[in-house]
């Protein structure tokens, strides 16, 4: 993934997603990552998640925005903070209206076990531009930039999609590498991919990083397949909107309660296959800070004399800009 030459594009200071906000949002993910990092390897998922949520909430309060959480920790009765519908920001009623999708700690189990690819993640867009996805599963299919539009299609089999991407790339199907969450539910998918000779990269958690990996040639990952959380699907789509790529997503429902939850959030067509710009449209910002080391970012590092370092990435769709930010934090 490289920084675009489009960073010099002129953006009016009156624009809802002001250029200054791009960097301010990194402070929010940094705060969550630092808070969660203190619990790496401690075996307590809930404590790590709680620390990230509290820190992210406080950091939002310092921003001059009128934000609404459209994807968060769950519904209000399930989450005391950063729940879907919660207002955040220090300028409620007066600041720019912004929809926010967030995962204060993407990879709670990863963090508790000290594994790779845990992130603090958020996406921001103008009001009404992010799908208000319920907390259910989503079938996902993603590929990085540089392919003809429509090269992937969730209505087709894994084999058909691999063959289509391989043809567009000009390689044999057995040269394609696919990232998949390591879950029992994916046993048939993994077997199908290996039967056609694909390399399969299995990840234990963190499918936002897994989807974004398709955009970075250094990872050698061509495609992402399989089911995971719908909120993470929207976050990943926001990142792809900034750097390029294609994404298909379909909500999966296990029972009538989940179908009812989707309808409460305004989703009527339960069988719809969402494309990238149906999940995240218009101008949007994606920001992430590493909690533990991973394929996308380095994790929080504790140095001598009370110093710690962070690594973050922030992307913006309107300019195509990707900024990599290394932070050095000195505790008083």
N, C-alpha and C positions, 0 to 999 in steps of 0.2 A: 504494500500500500504506500503510495507516495503522495507528497503534498502537491496539490494542483497549482498551476500557474494562475488560476482564477482568483487568488486571494486579494488581488488589487482591485477587484470589482467595487465600484462605488455603491454604497448602501445608505440610504437616507437615515439620519438619526431619528426620524419619526417612525421608522419601520417598527412594527410590533416586536419582532425579534431583533432588537438593536445589537449592533456588533459587539458592544461592551458585554452584553448578556452572555455571549458565547463563552467568554473567559470566566465570567462570574459563575456559570454553571459548573465549571470544573472544581471550584471551591466546594461545591455541594458534594460532589462525588469524592473528593479528597477527604472531606470531613468524615463521611461514612466509612471509607476504606481504612482510615487511620483508627477509627473507633473499633471496627471489626477486627483489625489486625492484632489487637491486644489479646484476642481470644483464639488465635490460630493454634490448632493442635490441642486445645483444652477439652475437646470432647463434648462441648455444650452448644448445640446448634441454636437453641432458643436464645441463649445469652448473647451469642455473636450477632444474631439477627436483630435483637432488641437494641444492642449498642449502635448498630448501623442506622437503624430507623430513627432513634433519638437524635443522633448527630446530624443526619440529613434534615430532619424536621427543623432543628435549630438553625442550620445553615440557610435553609429556605427563608426563614424569618428575616434574614439580613438583606434579602433581595427586594428591590422596588418593583414587585410584580403583583398582579392579582391572578394567582395560579389556581387551577383546579386539577386535582389528581383524577385522571381518567383510568389509569391502571396503577394499582398500588398493592398494598398488603392484603387486600380482601375487602369485603363489605364492612360497614361500620360496626356491626355486632360481632365481627370476627377480629377486628384490629383497632386498638385504641388510638393509633396514630398512622398517618399516611394511608388511610382507607380511601376507597373509591368514592369520589364526591367531596372529599375534604378540601377546604380552601387553604392555600399556603402562600407565603410571601409577606412582605412587610408593607404592602400598599393595596390591601383588599379594598375594592370599590373605587380606587383612584388610579392604580397602575395598569399597565397593558394586560389584557386578558390572554392568558396562556394556558393551554392544556398540557399536562405533564404525565408521562408514563415513567414509572420508576421501579427499580428493584434495588433497594439499599444494599442487599447482599445476595448477589446471584451466585449461589454455591454455598449454602449454609453447611451442608454436609462436608463439602470440600474444606471449608475453613475449620470446622471442628476436627477434621482428621489431618489437617496440614497438607492437603493435596493441591494440585495445580489448577489454575484458571478461575479462581474466585475473583469476582469483580463487584464494584459498586457502579451501578448503571442508571442513566436516566435519558429520556428524550423529551424535548419540548417543541411545541408547534403552536401555530395560531389556533384560536378557539375553533373547535369542530373539525380539526384536521387529523386527529388520531382516532383510530377505531376504539370505541369503548368496549374492549373485549372482556367478557366474563372470565372468571378464574376457572377455566376448564382446560381440557387438552386440545391441542391443535396438531393436525397432520401437516408437516412442513416439507417443502422441497425448495432448495435454493442453489443458485450457481452464481459465480462471480461475474465481473464485467467482461465485455468483449465478445459476447455471443449474440446472434440474431434474436430479436424479440420473439418470444414464444418457443424457444428451444426446449424449455421444460414445460410439462403439463401434468398436473396432479391426477388427472383422469386416466393417465396411462400408467403402465406397470413400471417398476423400478428398472427392469431390463430395457424397456423401450426408451426411458429417459436417459439411461447411461449410453445407449447406442446413439441417441440424438446428439448428446453433448460430445461424445467421441468423434462423430462425423464432423461436427462444427469445429472441433479443435484440430482435426486432421490426424487423429491417432486411433489405434485399435482400442476397443472397449476395455481390454485388460490393462490399458495404461491409465485408466481413470481411477482416481482415489476418492472415496466417499467417506464422510464423517457421519457417525451414527452414535446416538446415546446408547451406552451399554446397559440395556434393560431386557428382561426376559421377553417382553412383548415384541421385541425386535428380532427374535430368533429366526423367524421365517425370512424377514428382509435381509438379514446378514447372510443367511444361507443362499438366497437368490443372488446377491451381489458376488459372493465368492464363487458361485457356480459359473459365472461369466468371466471370472478371472480378476475382478476388481480388487484393488487394495481397500481394506476397510479400516479406518482409524476409529477406534472405540474410545469414547470419553465417558467418564463417570458422572459428570454433571456439567453445567455451564453451557447450555446450548446457544446462548447469545454469542459467546466467543466462538462456538463451533460454526455458526452461520457466517460470522464475519471472517473466519479463517478462509472461506472460499474466495475472498477478495485479495488475499495476500499471496503472491506467487511463492514466497519463501516457505509457506506451510506445505506446499505441494498438494493441498486439498482442492479438488475440483468442485465437489458437490456436497450438499448436506441433505440428509433424508431422515425421516422418522417422526415420531410424535413426541411432543413435550408441551410445556405450558403455553397457553395462548397469550398471556401477557408478555412472555419472553419473545414470542413471535412478532408482536408489534414493535418491541424494542429493537429486535434484529432488523426488521423491515425499515425502521427509521435510519439505522446505520447504512443499510444498502441504498437508501434514497440519496444519501450524501456522497457515496463513493462509487455507486454503480453496482449492477448485478440484477438478478431476477429472483422473485420469491412467489411461491404459491402456498396458500394456507387454507385449511378447512377445519372448522371447529368440530370437535368430537364430543359427543354427549353420552354419559353412562346411564343416565336416568332422567325421569321427568323433572326432578328438582333442578337439574342443571339446564334443561331446556327452558324451564320457567325463568331461571336466572338470566339466561340470554335474552329472553323476551323483555324482561324488566329493563334491560339496558338498550332496548330499541332494536334488537336483531330479530327480524321476522323470517328471513330465508335461512333456515338452519342447515341447508345443504350447500350453501354458496361456497365457491372457491374464490378466495380473495387474492387479487394480484397486489403487487408492491404498493402502487399508489392508492389502493383502496384501504390499505392498512395505515399508511402514513403519507399524506398528501401535502401539497404546498411547500412552503419553506419550513424546514425543521432542523433541529440541532440534536446531535447525539453526543453524549459525554460518558466516559468510563474511566475509572481509576482502578489499577490492580490492587487486590488485597494479597493474593499469593501469586507467585511467579506463574506465567502461562505463555501460551503461543501469541497472545496479543500484547500483553503488558507485563512488566516486572511488578512484583508485589512490594508492599511497604517494607523498608529496610531500616532497622534501628542501628544507628552509628554511636560513636563515642560522644561524650559531653552533651547528652540530651538531644542529639540531632537525629532526625529521621528523614528518609527520602521517599518520594512517591513518583510513580510514572502514570501519566494520563494521556488519553487521546480525546480530542474534541473535533467534531465534523459538522459542516453546515451544507445543507442541500443547495441553497440559492447560489453560493459561490463555488461549490465543489471543493472547498478548502478542508484539508486535514492537518491539524496541528498536534504534534507530539510534545508533551509538556513534562519536564522533569522538575519536581518541586523539592526544595530543601526546607524542612520545618524545624525550627529551634524552640524547644519548650522552655518556658520561663521558670 
